[in-house]
């Protein structure tokens, strides 16, 4: 079983950034500036603060720009990169990562989210439940995200229904990867997590902390204005 805290994390950064076009035709989303720093830096800061020492980042769209943004924010993190000639999806990326992941457990986070999600609670949830292969950070559901249902014991029981949504962050045991249905493009929920629900291997960790999806111009602007407003109030 994993020893806490988890020291290894995977950051998803291979996407095309379609919702942010035309900006992302020239600047990949993880490298877009958020409060004068690449968006990816905020994720790396949060991982470092949680005790993570090694970060693996998948690449596809404008890979050199994503790599440069990551390396400029490494500040002591051991960085590794996995280039995907064809985008492999949120589960397919683990095919090439099998040889890069070293620990018994790891964290996974989307590269376009600024959050204050407590990594420690995900780690503790995984450590406290030997039957679990993954512990997902979940939030009250909002459109257009996929809903999910959790029972009273903390097991996730359904995707597509329920009052929660996945926040794009989770802790997993390496044994989760043994359930990948095969090589090639795969997605986390339909191809990996949903088939595991009947076994009780997937748990949810409710989180009420700040969570900002910066994947579209509207949410990007809203988050930036809210952060600047909070900073102004703090100064005044």
C-alpha positions in Angstrom: 0.0 0.0 0.0 1.2 3.6 -0.7 3.1 5.5 1.9 1.7 9.0 2.4 2.4 11.6 1.2 2.4 10.6 -2.5 5.6 11.9 -4.1 4.7 11.5 -7.8 2.1 13.3 -10.0 0.9 13.3 -13.6 -0.2 16.5 -15.2 -2.5 16.3 -18.3 -1.2 18.9 -20.8 -1.6 17.3 -24.2 -5.0 18.8 -25.2 -5.5 21.0 -28.2 -7.3 23.8 -26.2 -10.2 23.9 -28.7 -12.4 26.0 -26.4 -9.7 28.7 -26.2 -9.0 29.1 -30.0 -7.7 31.1 -31.8 -5.3 31.9 -28.9 -4.3 28.3 -28.4 -3.3 27.9 -32.0 -0.1 29.7 -31.0 0.1 29.3 -27.3 -0.8 26.0 -25.6 -3.3 26.3 -22.8 -0.9 25.2 -20.0 1.4 28.1 -21.1 -1.2 30.8 -21.2 -0.6 33.5 -18.6 -2.8 33.6 -15.5 -2.0 36.6 -13.3 1.3 37.0 -15.2 2.5 33.4 -14.8 2.0 30.4 -17.0 -1.2 28.5 -15.9 0.9 25.4 -15.5 3.0 27.1 -12.7 0.0 27.2 -10.4 -0.5 23.5 -10.7 3.2 22.8 -10.1 3.2 25.1 -7.1 0.3 23.2 -5.5 1.8 19.8 -6.2 5.2 20.9 -4.7 3.5 22.3 -1.6 1.7 19.0 -1.1 5.0 17.1 -1.0 5.2 15.9 -4.6 8.8 15.6 -5.8 8.4 14.1 -9.3 6.0 15.3 -12.1 5.3 13.6 -15.4 3.6 15.8 -18.0 2.1 14.4 -21.3 2.6 16.5 -24.4 1.1 16.8 -27.9 0.0 20.3 -29.0 3.0 22.8 -29.2 5.0 20.5 -27.0 8.1 22.6 -26.8 6.1 25.6 -25.4 4.5 23.4 -22.7 7.9 21.9 -21.8 9.4 25.4 -21.5 6.6 26.6 -19.3 6.9 23.5 -17.1 10.7 23.8 -16.8 10.5 27.5 -15.9 8.3 26.6 -13.0 10.0 23.4 -11.8 11.9 24.9 -8.9 13.4 21.7 -7.7 10.8 19.3 -9.1 12.1 16.3 -11.0 10.3 16.7 -14.4 9.6 14.0 -17.0 7.7 14.4 -20.3 5.8 11.9 -22.4 5.1 13.0 -26.0 2.1 11.6 -27.7 2.2 11.8 -31.5 -1.5 11.0 -31.4 -3.5 12.2 -28.4 -4.2 9.2 -26.2 -6.9 10.6 -23.9 -7.2 10.8 -20.2 -6.7 7.1 -19.7 -4.7 6.1 -22.8 -1.8 8.3 -21.7 -1.0 5.7 -19.0 0.2 3.2 -21.7 3.4 5.0 -22.3 3.7 6.2 -18.7 4.0 2.7 -17.3 7.7 2.8 -17.5 7.9 6.3 -16.1 5.8 5.9 -12.9 8.0 4.7 -10.1 5.8 4.7 -7.0 2.9 2.5 -5.8 0.6 5.5 -5.9 0.4 8.8 -7.8 -1.7 12.0 -8.2 -3.3 13.1 -11.5 -4.5 16.6 -12.2 -5.8 18.5 -15.3 -3.4 21.2 -16.5 -6.0 23.9 -17.0 -7.4 24.1 -13.5 -6.4 26.4 -10.6 -7.6 24.9 -7.4 -7.1 24.7 -3.6 -8.0 21.0 -3.5 -6.4 19.3 -0.4 -4.2 16.6 -1.9 -3.7 15.2 1.6 -7.4 14.1 1.9 -7.2 12.2 -1.4 -4.0 10.5 -0.2 -5.6 9.6 3.2 -8.8 8.3 1.5 -6.7 6.0 -0.7 -4.5 4.8 2.2 -7.5 4.2 4.4 -9.4 1.9 2.0 -7.4 -1.1 0.8 -10.1 -2.0 -1.7 -9.9 1.4 -3.5 -7.8 1.9 -6.7 -8.7 5.6 -7.1 -10.0 8.5 -4.9 -11.5 11.3 -7.0 -11.9 14.9 -5.9 -15.6 15.7 -6.4 -17.7 18.9 -6.2 -21.4 19.8 -6.3 -22.5 19.3 -9.9 -22.8 22.1 -12.4 -23.4 22.3 -16.1 -21.9 21.1 -18.4 -19.9 18.6 -16.4 -20.7 14.9 -16.1 -22.7 14.1 -13.0 -21.8 11.3 -10.6 -23.4 9.6 -7.7 -21.7 8.6 -4.4 -23.2 6.3 -1.7 -23.1 6.9 2.1 -19.9 4.9 2.4 -18.0 7.0 -0.1 -18.1 4.7 -3.0 -18.9 6.2 -6.4 -21.8 4.2 -7.9 -22.7 6.0 -11.2 -21.6 8.4 -13.8 -24.1 10.4 -15.7 -26.5 10.8 -12.7 -26.2 12.2 -9.2 -25.5 15.5 -7.4 -21.7 15.5 -7.7 -19.2 16.1 -10.5 -15.5 15.1 -11.0 -13.1 17.9 -10.4 -10.3 16.6 -12.6 -8.0 15.6 -9.8 -7.5 12.1 -8.2 -5.1 9.8 -6.4 -4.6 6.3 -7.7 -2.8 3.1 -7.0 -0.5 1.8 -9.7 -2.7 -1.3 -9.8 -5.4 0.8 -11.4 -3.4 0.7 -14.6 -3.8 -3.1 -14.8 -7.5 -2.5 -15.7 -6.7 -0.5 -18.9 -8.6 -2.3 -21.7 -5.7 -2.1 -24.1 -3.4 0.3 -25.9 -4.5 3.3 -27.9 -6.7 6.3 -27.1 -8.8 5.7 -24.0 -10.8 8.0 -21.7 -10.8 7.8 -17.9 -14.5 7.6 -17.1 -15.9 5.3 -19.8 -12.9 3.1 -20.4 -11.4 2.8 -16.9 -13.5 4.0 -14.0 -17.1 3.1 -15.0 -16.3 -0.6 -15.4 -14.8 -0.6 -11.9 -17.8 0.9 -10.1 -19.5 -2.4 -9.2 -16.3 -3.6 -7.4 -16.3 -0.5 -5.1 -12.8 0.4 -6.2 -13.5 4.1 -6.9 -14.2 6.5 -4.1 -15.1 10.1 -3.9 -13.7 12.9 -1.7 -16.0 15.9 -1.5 -14.2 19.2 -1.8 -15.6 22.7 -1.2 -12.3 24.6 -1.7 -11.8 27.0 -4.6 -11.8 25.3 -8.0 -11.4 27.3 -11.3 -11.7 25.7 -14.7 -9.8 28.0 -17.1 -10.5 26.0 -20.2 -12.7 28.5 -22.0 -12.5 32.3 -22.5 -15.5 32.9 -20.3 -14.2 30.9 -17.4 -10.7 32.2 -17.9 -11.9 35.9 -17.7 -14.2 35.3 -14.8 -11.4 33.6 -12.8 -8.9 36.3 -13.6 -11.3 39.1 -12.6 -12.3 37.4 -9.4 -8.6 36.9 -8.4 -7.7 40.5 -9.2 -10.8 41.7 -7.2 -9.7 39.6 -4.2 -6.1 40.9 -4.5 -7.4 44.5 -4.6 -9.6 44.0 -1.5 -6.6 42.6 0.3 -4.5 45.6 -0.6 -7.1 48.2 0.3 
